[in-house]
């Protein structure tokens, strides 16, 4: 999805690394301040940073940590005031770096590269796309220059690995632009670099404070881009042992993508707003979604908290849509329509989920209650219950083409999860036949699922065939995220064939 999954990956790829001599003295207090940032203990981090700035005013590291804390805060809140504070901290940091006398330190270019990447990500958030591209290119070039000057600098693997993996996942139709800008990289190259630093952070005491962020970043990319879901799930289990809201977000998201709804509920119930931590309101949305997947109507309370307290725009429309679904499960169509009017009146289409919510609201078509209930149960991993709902539906109740296509698509998804390969393939193909000329995502995602199914069976010819058909299909819901996943599949297959 072009959604939180892609933006939040960017979010933590930009953190502090290493230690060295002034002006890059990553001492005990700085390391602790950094850990506080990862743990969302922002106030405690700021107290330590102020002490370091007073005792070592020439040290750039505290200014770097502050800038990163403000980056994280701005990304989460989406508030203009926080963005202004980030820009001020960024300027202060760059002046501090340039005034130092250790231009040959590997941290000099490394800090500048990650600062540019942080700025690029926030510019994307605030829809400053052209200048975001400029900052991204700057970050890439500075990072590559640092690799040439300091090839043994372990921390290069984080920035380079992240950027190489993302570049490798860019759809083929945009490769000309990637080449024009001088970018290069593959998914496997990037993941190899990230794995190397993650594994080293578990062994090297001087890098151990990087372990949690590398766990999050590597696990997320393994799920979404590299398609190594078994490894990602193991890393999610490890994330769930942390008390960091950021790692809870990582673990909860991966569990939900894998249909492990009970793990999400166990992780987040009563734990979405821990004391002394900067609040990650998205956890309320995630918990609401997990409750809704179980058709637990307490989900509404958590969607309301997110809608009423979050001052940004990401996932507001999606939260309203899911609140509307909870109302439909109760048979309350009147209030469903009122909520969907709020979807139209709201702002923000940064995520695919928000875009899809807006489409549903504008179409004014009420989802089929039975199919909706089956879909939610499926998303929660309750596959037998989902199939039972579908089996109980009378086809005469499916009065629209969309309902008929979605019904077949849902059957395909459930049968795949229940390991009935033959039925899954048959229903996927039928979904494609009926829905290929429509704007719904069912046909495109069926092509993606077939590609992944044949890739798992190492039938790379058929897998590539369906991935290419998926990429060629345009003007449908979730187009960016589905196409990106198909391109990532093609890239993996290309590597296997070599």
Secondary structure, 3 states (H helix, E strand, C coil): CCCHHHHHHHHHCCCCCCCCCCCCCCCHHHHHHHHHHHCCCHHHHHHHHHHHHHHCCCCCHHHHHHHHHHHHHHHHHCCHHHHHHHHHHHHHHHHHHHHCCCCCCHHHHHHHHHHHHHHHHHHHHCCCHHHHHHHHHHHHHHHHHHHHHCCCCCCHHHHHHHHHHHHHCCCHHHHHHHHHCCCCCCHHHHHHHHHHHHHHHCCCCCCHHHHHHHHHHHHHHHHHHHCCHHHHHHHHHHHCCCCCHHHHHHHHHHHHHCCCHHHHHHHHCCCCCCCCCCCCCHHHHHHHHHHHHCCCCCHHHHHHHHHHHCCCCCCHHHHHHHHHHHHHHCCCHHHHHHHHHHHHHCCCCCCHHHHHHHHHHHHCCCCCHHHHHHHHHHHCCCHHHHHHHHHHCCHHHCCCHHHHHHHHHHHHHHHHHCCCHHHHHHHHHHHHHHHCCCCCCHHHHHHHHHHHHHHHCCCHHHHHHHHHHHHHCCCCCCHHHHHHHHHHHHHHHHHHHC
